[in-house]
Amino acid sequence: MSEIITETETKAAQHSQPRLRDHSGNRADILFAFGVALALYVAWHVLEVLELIYVSALFAVVLTPVMRTIMSLRIGKWTPGRVSAILILLLAVAASAALFFFVALPPVIRDMHQFALELPSRGPQLIERIHRFPLSKHVDVSALNARLQALAGNFAGFVFLSFKAWASSLFFIITGAVLTVYFMLEGEIAYNWLLSFLPVDRRQRLHTTLARAEVRMGKWLLGQGLLMLLLGLTSMIVFLFLHVRYAYALGVLMGLFNLIPYAGAIASMVLIVLVAAIDSWGRVIGVVVFYAIYSQIETSYLTPRIMRQSVDLAGLTVLIALILGASLAGILGALVAVPTAVLVAVLLNEYAVQHDPIIADVKSSDKIE
């Protein structure tokens, strides 16, 4: 009798275990969904901070090859370590910025101050030049003269009111630079900690994939630097030939602003056209014609070849990445769009793309031939 009772209890326990497991699994799924929803809610409210962290980490990855190159240098018996390499990089950037500010900017600041003082008296001269322009009949000259007078009077108030926005942007840039330095110093520790959440076999595969992405992202910086150098040098030469004021400073700004896709070119060209318009409309036409020709050469020849060789991305992919980055995060999104596209492309190629061995064999045989 006791054996029958024991067998009955055992069967009842076996039937009850799956139900308990089902209930515990449902609770785990509910808690996981709640955690994901809470994480998304918090991420939405700190979206700007997350963007800053992501951009800083991305720039740290891009600048890591530069840091390693400095670490490979040998000065006598001394070889720079990680901290020394970062200090050398920061000193090089600071020295370049100081050279630009102390050599190129003083004439600009002096002329701007003089122009602001003389604007009320030089307004009629500027209006007279506008009269000579072919489309001047469609311009309300009296209203434009009144606006110029108001601009001269309200310039100081505008600078004071915009100080808060400039201070906020400056704080954002400084914070991003500090975060980038910290990622370069301690990024490997955080990277290894994140990888430790994965199983060992998956961890090694992901590490190899991200290492390939790091190499290609570093090449993006090299290609972008080459494009900036070409634009800066050619702009400086053309501006000197056209006798545009501040040719050296404008050439440097033209090259630096090329780091920001589309928006940088527009901002720099507006500034250069305004400077050229101070002297003559002929110089304005010369500047516009130069940039129209150069932009066509850069878009159709330089950028596809340099970016194709450096990051191995198609031109259509780069264009789509720039559009998506600009629409999601404005100028900042466009700035990091290409290296982000490189990272996504490497991950998709490793985990999502199904390679056809027949096509791969045909391509390899074509290369051998």
C-alpha positions in Angstrom: 0.0 0.0 0.0 2.8 2.4 0.9 4.5 1.7 -2.4 1.4 2.6 -4.3 1.1 5.9 -2.4 4.8 6.7 -3.0 4.4 6.0 -6.8 1.4 8.3 -6.9 3.2 11.2 -5.2 6.2 10.8 -7.6 3.9 11.0 -10.6 2.2 14.1 -9.1 5.6 15.7 -8.5 6.7 15.1 -12.1 3.5 16.6 -13.4 3.9 19.7 -11.2 7.5 20.5 -12.2 6.8 21.6 -15.7 4.1 24.0 -14.5 6.5 25.5 -12.0 9.1 25.9 -14.7 6.5 27.5 -17.0 5.6 30.0 -14.4 9.2 30.8 -13.6 10.0 31.2 -17.3 7.0 33.6 -17.8 8.2 35.7 -14.8 11.7 35.8 -16.3 10.4 36.9 -19.7 8.2 39.6 -18.1 11.1 40.9 -16.0 13.4 40.9 -19.1 10.8 42.9 -21.1 10.3 45.3 -18.3 14.1 45.8 -18.0 14.4 46.4 -21.8 11.6 49.0 -21.7 13.2 50.7 -18.7 16.6 50.8 -20.4 15.0 52.3 -23.6 13.2 54.9 -21.5 16.4 56.0 -19.7 18.3 56.0 -23.0 15.8 58.3 -24.5 16.1 60.8 -21.7 19.9 60.7 -21.8 20.2 60.5 -25.6 22.6 63.5 -25.9 24.9 62.0 -23.3 24.9 58.6 -25.1 25.7 60.4 -28.4 28.6 62.1 -26.7 29.9 58.8 -25.3 29.5 57.1 -28.6 31.3 59.8 -30.6 34.1 60.0 -28.1 34.6 56.2 -28.2 34.5 56.2 -32.0 37.1 59.0 -32.2 39.3 57.1 -29.6 39.1 54.0 -31.9 40.0 56.2 -35.0 42.9 57.9 -33.2 44.3 54.7 -31.7 46.4 53.9 -34.8 48.0 57.4 -34.5 48.7 56.7 -30.9 50.3 53.4 -31.7 52.4 55.0 -34.4 53.8 57.5 -31.9 54.4 54.7 -29.4 56.5 52.9 -32.1 58.9 55.9 -32.4 62.2 55.7 -30.7 64.0 58.9 -29.5 67.4 57.7 -28.4 66.9 55.0 -25.9 63.4 56.3 -24.9 60.2 54.9 -26.4 56.9 56.7 -25.6 54.3 54.8 -23.6 50.6 55.1 -23.9 50.3 58.2 -21.7 53.3 59.8 -23.3 52.0 59.2 -26.8 48.6 60.8 -25.9 50.4 63.8 -24.5 52.5 64.1 -27.6 49.3 64.0 -29.7 47.6 66.6 -27.6 50.6 68.8 -27.7 50.8 68.6 -31.5 47.1 69.5 -31.8 47.5 72.4 -29.3 50.6 73.7 -31.0 48.8 73.7 -34.4 45.8 75.5 -33.0 48.1 78.0 -31.2 50.0 78.7 -34.5 46.8 79.2 -36.3 45.3 81.6 -33.7 48.4 83.7 -33.2 49.5 83.9 -36.8 46.4 83.8 -39.0 43.6 85.3 -36.8 45.0 88.6 -35.5 44.7 90.3 -39.0 41.2 89.0 -39.3 40.2 90.3 -35.8 41.8 93.6 -36.4 40.0 94.1 -39.7 36.7 93.0 -38.3 36.9 95.5 -35.4 37.8 98.2 -37.9 34.9 97.2 -40.2 32.5 97.2 -37.3 33.6 100.8 -36.4 33.3 102.0 -40.0 30.1 100.2 -40.9 27.8 103.2 -40.4 30.0 105.3 -42.7 30.8 102.6 -45.2 27.2 101.5 -45.6 26.5 103.9 -48.6 29.7 102.5 -50.3 28.4 99.0 -49.9 25.0 100.0 -51.2 26.7 101.6 -54.2 28.4 98.3 -55.0 25.1 96.5 -54.8 23.7 98.9 -57.3 26.3 97.7 -59.8 25.2 94.1 -59.4 23.0 92.8 -62.3 20.1 91.7 -60.0 20.2 94.9 -57.8 16.9 96.1 -59.2 15.1 93.5 -57.2 16.7 94.6 -53.9 15.1 97.1 -51.6 18.2 99.3 -51.1 16.7 101.6 -48.4 15.5 98.6 -46.3 19.0 97.0 -46.7 20.7 100.2 -45.6 18.5 100.3 -42.5 19.3 96.7 -41.7 23.0 97.4 -41.9 22.7 100.3 -39.5 20.7 98.2 -37.1 23.2 95.4 -37.4 26.0 97.7 -36.5 24.1 98.9 -33.4 22.9 95.5 -32.3 26.1 93.5 -32.9 27.3 93.7 -29.3 23.9 92.7 -28.0 23.8 89.7 -30.3 27.3 88.6 -29.2 26.1 88.8 -25.5 22.9 86.9 -26.1 24.7 84.1 -28.0 27.4 83.7 -25.4 25.4 81.1 -23.6 25.0 78.9 -26.7 28.7 79.3 -27.5 29.6 78.4 -24.0 27.4 75.3 -24.1 28.9 74.2 -27.4 32.4 74.8 -26.0 31.7 72.7 -22.9 30.3 69.9 -25.2 33.5 69.9 -27.2 35.8 69.9 -24.2 33.8 67.1 -22.5 34.0 65.1 -25.7 37.8 65.6 -25.9 38.3 64.6 -22.3 36.1 61.4 -22.8 38.2 60.6 -25.9 41.4 60.8 -24.0 40.0 58.5 -21.2 38.8 56.0 -23.8 42.3 56.0 -25.3 43.8 55.4 -21.9 41.3 52.9 -20.4 39.2 51.8 -23.4 40.8 48.4 -23.5 39.7 47.7 -19.9 36.1 48.6 -20.7 36.3 46.6 -24.0 37.6 43.4 -22.3 34.9 43.8 -19.6 32.1 44.0 -22.2 33.6 41.0 -24.0 33.6 39.0 -20.8 29.8 38.8 -20.9 30.0 36.5 -24.0 31.0 32.9 -24.2 34.7 32.2 -25.0 34.1 31.0 -28.6 31.8 33.9 -29.5 34.1 36.3 -27.7 37.1 35.4 -29.9 35.1 35.7 -33.1 33.7 39.2 -32.1 37.2 40.3 -31.0 38.6 39.4 -34.4 35.8 41.1 -36.3 36.1 44.3 -34.3 39.9 44.3 -34.8 39.3 44.3 -38.6 36.8 47.2 -38.1 39.3 49.2 -36.1 41.9 48.9 -38.9 39.5 50.1 -41.5 38.2 53.0 -39.3 41.8 54.1 -38.8 42.3 54.1 -42.6 39.2 56.4 -42.8 41.0 59.0 -40.8 44.0 58.8 -43.1 41.8 59.1 -46.2 39.8 62.0 -44.7 43.0 63.8 -43.7 44.3 63.4 -47.3 41.1 65.0 -48.6 41.4 67.9 -46.1 45.0 68.5 -47.0 44.2 68.6 -50.8 41.4 71.0 -50.3 43.3 73.2 -47.9 46.4 73.5 -50.2 44.5 74.1 -53.4 42.2 76.6 -51.8 45.1 78.5 -50.3 46.9 78.6 -53.7 43.7 79.9 -55.5 43.0 82.5 -52.9 46.5 83.8 -53.1 46.2 84.0 -56.9 42.9 85.8 -56.6 44.4 88.1 -53.9 41.6 87.2 -51.5 42.1 88.5 -48.0 43.3 86.1 -45.3 44.2 83.5 -47.9 46.2 81.4 -45.4 43.6 81.4 -42.7 40.7 80.7 -45.2 42.7 77.9 -46.7 43.2 76.3 -43.3 39.5 76.7 -42.4 38.5 75.3 -45.8 40.5 72.2 -45.1 39.4 71.8 -41.5 35.7 72.3 -42.3 35.9 69.5 -44.9 35.9 67.1 -42.0 32.2 67.9 -41.6 30.4 66.6 -44.7 28.3 69.1 -46.7 27.6 71.5 -43.8 31.3 72.3 -43.4 31.7 73.1 -47.1 28.6 75.3 -47.1 29.7 77.2 -43.9 33.3 77.8 -45.2 32.1 78.9 -48.7 29.6 81.4 -47.2 32.4 82.9 -45.1 34.9 83.0 -48.0 32.3 84.6 -50.3 31.6 87.3 -47.7 35.3 88.0 -47.4 35.8 88.2 -51.1 32.8 90.5 -51.5 34.5 93.1 -49.4 36.9 93.8 -52.3 35.2 92.9 -55.6 32.5 90.8 -57.2 35.1 89.4 -59.6 36.8 87.6 -56.7 33.5 86.3 -55.5 32.9 84.8 -59.0 36.5 83.4 -59.0 36.0 81.7 -55.6 32.6 80.3 -56.6 33.9 78.9 -59.9 36.9 77.4 -58.2 34.9 75.6 -55.6 32.3 74.4 -58.2 35.1 72.8 -60.2 36.9 71.3 -57.2 33.7 69.9 -55.7 32.9 68.1 -58.9 36.5 66.6 -59.0 36.3 65.7 -55.3 32.9 64.1 -55.6 33.4 62.2 -58.9 37.1 61.3 -58.6 38.9 62.0 -55.3 36.4 60.8 -52.7 35.4 57.5 -54.4 39.0 56.5 -55.0 40.4 57.6 -51.6 37.5 56.3 -49.6 37.2 53.1 -51.6 40.9 52.3 -51.0 40.9 53.4 -47.3 37.6 52.1 -45.9 36.5 49.7 -48.8 33.0 51.1 -49.0 31.0 51.8 -52.1 30.2 55.5 -52.9 26.5 54.7 -52.6 27.0 53.3 -49.1 29.0 56.4 -48.0 26.3 58.7 -49.4 23.4 56.8 -47.6 25.4 56.8 -44.4 25.9 60.6 -44.5 22.2 61.2 -45.2 21.1 58.9 -42.3 23.7 60.4 -39.9 22.7 63.9 -40.7 19.0 63.2 -40.3 19.5 61.4 -37.0 22.0 63.6 -35.2 22.7 66.7 -37.5 26.3 67.7 -38.0 27.6 65.4 -35.3 25.8 62.4 -37.0 27.3 63.3 -40.4 30.7 63.6 -38.8 30.7 60.0 -37.6 28.6 58.5 -40.3 31.4 57.0 -42.4 33.3 55.2 -39.5 29.9 54.0 -38.2 29.1 52.6 -41.6 32.5 50.8 -41.6 31.7 49.2 -38.3 28.2 48.1 -39.4 29.6 46.8 -42.7 32.2 44.7 -41.0 29.7 43.3 -38.5 27.2 42.5 -41.2 29.8 40.9 -43.4 30.8 38.6 -40.5 27.5 37.7 -39.0 24.8 38.3 -41.6 26.1 38.0 -45.1 25.9 34.4 -46.6 28.9 34.1 -48.8 28.6 32.0 -51.9 31.6 29.7 -52.3 31.1 29.4 -56.1 31.2 33.2 -56.6 34.2 33.4 -54.2 36.1 30.8 -56.2 35.3 32.7 -59.5 36.6 36.0 -58.1 39.8 34.4 -56.7 40.5 32.7 -60.1 39.9 36.1 -61.9 42.4 37.7 -59.5 45.0 35.0 -60.3 44.5 35.4 -64.0 
